[in-house]
Amino acid sequence: MNMPTHRPLRLSFGLTWLVILPAGLWGILDYYLPLLGGTLTRRGAWIVTGGILLASAFSLACHFLAHWLAARLSGQPRPASLPLLVFGEAAQAWPEAAAGGAELLISAAGPLANLLLSGLSYLVWNTLSNNIISLIALFLCGFNLWLFIINLIPVFPFDGGRLFRLSLRGLTSRRAGATCLGWLAGILLSAFLSGWGIFLILQHARFSWATGLITFLLVLLILDGLHFRSEVAEDALPETPARGAVARSFQIIGAGLLCLVMLAGAASLVMTNYGLDAPGVALSVGPMVKLPARYGHAFKGQLYLVTVVSQAPITAGEWLLGQVDPAFQVVPPESVTPRNTTPQQQARQNYQMLDTSETTAIAVGLRLAGYPSALVGKGVQVDAILPGSHANGVLKVGDVIIGLNGKPIQVTNDLINGIQAQTSLDPVHLELIRAGEKLSLAIPLMPPAAAGGKPMLGVQIETAGFTYHPPFPVSIETNKISGGPSAGLIFTLAVYNSLIPQDLTGGHRIAGTGTINLDGSVGPIGGVRQKIFSAEAVGAEYFLCPVENYADAVSVATRIKVVEVATVQQAIDFLRSLPAQ
């Protein structure tokens, strides 16, 4: 059979690119960068955006070239034209290889290339500390993993459709019949996903419209890819010899099992309206501390900060993980992002709390090491008031809160910890400054965003500023942390340990969590169970934990010793008691 492989390849593009490109650009600029790249400058944000677009195009090119090279190396025909979509080529547009082994190699080459790129991108993200490169590499890792999984769906237009068609070879009298079956399966999957998208919207959950629209976008991608056809008449290919009844039975069972396995992987991408708390990364803090060489001291052990990845909405695969793995916890989406708060607002507040935590940790660490370090917070500024908050009509944007129930408020942690310590929704008494005038107000609290949560004042806040003059420059570089105050304790210990001649770690691997206040006290945090799993994953021996979180931490710890601390000094005293290694 002569194939038109000598003609130059013509590329075409599906209509969904008209939706995907602007939607993708909007998602990067409005969600990905605000949530994970909040410290970027405007110039840095555009560099990352351009890098992500180029890296995504490179990933799709690798997917296509892997198919093309596999077909060439196996001596199989290649199409004269190919339609390109966001997940790769429409698989049914490729001519089916006559040899089963060649068809398997060509079909699997694209997804395997994306799996390899995903792993390489993760290594880059995990190795380099440059913020711009890390953000591009992290996106590239997730995008290629998505390409790998979605192309396992055993229907056309995905590569999984070719693999499933191959498993049916010899069961139908006409080869075109297997292709038609894959095409029909794609239509049925689109119908199912359309119904699921409507179901998500009708749930009226926190992110119902977002999850529903994402599901409908996947339906459009499938339908857009299905209208392409192969230029080769499949019935012209040589027929596969008929098999006996026993062989046919085993083949049917094998094809069914293959379909179930591939569908299970694909089902993991289906959106849900739930949230998830998952273990994050454990990062060594010592290399993050930057100070003049003449003041610094190296230490042999490791001090790890541990993070939690809180996400909403999540996929069905993540939901299932939360059901079977105690390290993952399915939570209401409101506990991740309250209804009256946008993810962008929450991200901005988290980055501001991280910045406050770093500054406070540096000041406390310097003071404990014997250096003069007077840091005074100027209070907490109100940036926004949430709908439904009792503060509406009472507080105003720009108010600076300086006191809560008679206690001074200098930084955001002071106010957050004070509000979370309340056991009822009774009014709290605030002292604040408005337009130079000092006021005293009483405001009832809001109920928790989710069951088991803490009362809320219902405002977006940031530290109003500091009066701070360090004796020499000290900074903490945290490129892989997306915000939050919970690393304050470990930041403080790392600064202190870098400034003293004795190695406080004694060569041990120490993890920990807890907010830090200007007086050196350690405050409670969220997600301590997930942080225990992160600490154990890196082989930490001890976990320094706030008193309020101790019971939860101990309940899940298996290989790590949990040590409760109320102040930085208690943590220092404990570490000094450890035998040196």
C-alpha positions, 0 to 999 in steps of 0.5 A: 500500500502506498502512503502519501508520506512524501508530501510536506506535513500540513498542520491545522488547529482546532477551533477551541484554541480561540477559547483556550489561549485567552482563557489560559493567559487569563488563568496565568495572570489572574490565578497562577501568578497571584497565588504562587508568585505574589512577590514578583515584580510586574516585569517578572510576572510577564517574564514568567508568563512568556516562559510558561507559554513557550514551555507549554508550546515546547511540551506540545511539540515534544508530544507531537515529535515523539509520535512522529519519530516513533512512526518513522523509526518503526517504518510506519506511514505518517499523515500528510496533515495533522490537527493540533489541540491543547492536549496534542494531536487528534489521535484518530487522524493518524493512520493505524499501523499495520503491525500491533507493536508499532501501533503500541509504540507510536500511540504511547510515545507522546504521553510518555514524552510528557511524563518524562518532561514532567519529571524533569521539570520537577527536578528543576523546580526542586533543585533551583531557588530562582523564583522565575525559573521555579514558577515556570518549572512548576507549571511545566511539571503540572501541564505535562502531567495533565497531558500524560493523564488526559491522553490515557482516556480510552476514547478518541480524540486522545491517544488512549483511544488508539491504545484501546482500539489496538486492544480490540484488533481482530475482534471486529470484521472491519478495522474501521469498526473499532475506530467508530467505536472509539469515536462513539465512546468520545461522544458518550464521554462528552455527554456524561461530562456535560451532565456532570458539569450541570450537576456541579453547577446545581450544587451551588457550592463555593466554586460550582460555576468554576468547576462546571465551566472547566468541565464544559471546556473539556467537553468542547475540547473532545468534540472539537477533536472528534470532527477530524478524520484520518485521510487513510481508508482503514479498511484497506489495511491488511486484516488481522487473522481470526482468533479462536474462541478462547483467545477472543475471550481472553482478549475481550477480558484484557481489553476491558481491564485496559479500558477500566485502568485507563478510565480510572486514570482519566477519572482522576481529572474530573472536577469536584466541588470539595477542598483538600488539605495535603502535605506540602514540601519540607524545606531547609531554612539555613540556606534561606538566611542571608547575612554578612559573612563576618557575622554568620556561622555554618551548622551541620544539622537541618532546620526544616519548615514544613508547608500545607497545600490547601486547594479548592476546588479539587479533582476526583483523584484528589478526593479519592486520595483524601478518602484512603490516605490519612495524610490528605484530608477532604475539607469544605471549600469554604475552609480553604477560601471563605465565601466572601473572599477571593483566592487573590485576596487571600493570597495577598494576605498570606504573602503579607503575613509571610513578610511580617513573619520573616521580619519578626523572626529576624528581629527576635533572632537577632535579639536572642543572639545578643544584638540590639534589635528593637522592632515595633509594629505600627498596628494592623491596617484594614484593607477590606471588609468582607460582606456579612461582617459585623465590621461593616459600617463600623470599621473603615478601610484604612483604619489601623487597629492598635489594641484588642481587648486591652492588649496591644496589637503591633502586627497581623499575627497579634490580631489573628491569634487574638481573634482565634483565641475567642471562644464565642461570637461576643463583641471584641473591643478594638482600639484603633486610629482613624485619620489621626483620631484614637477610637474604641469600638466593640464588634461582634465576631462572625461564625467560622467559615466551616464547621470546627473553624475559628471565629472571624472578624471578617476583614482583610488586614496587613501590618501597618509598618514597622519601626526597625533598625537592624545592626546589619542587613539580614534577610530570608529568601523564601522563593518556594513558599506561597505565604502564611505566618506558620514558619515564624518559629523555624525562621527565628531559630535559623537566624539565631543559629546562624549568628551564634558559634555553637551549632544549636542543631547538634547535627540533628534534623529538626522540623517545626511550625508555629507563628512568632510574636515580637515577645518570642511567644509561639502561636498556633497554626493550621494543618499540623497533621499534614505538616507531620507527614511532610516532616517524616517524609524528609527524615526529621527526628524532632518536630517543634510544635505550638502547645495548641496543636500538640494533641493533633500532631501527636495523634498522627506522628509515627516516626518523629518525636513531637515537642511542644513549645510555647516560646522560642526560648523553650525551643532553644533550651530543648535543642541545646539538650540534644546530644551532638552527633 
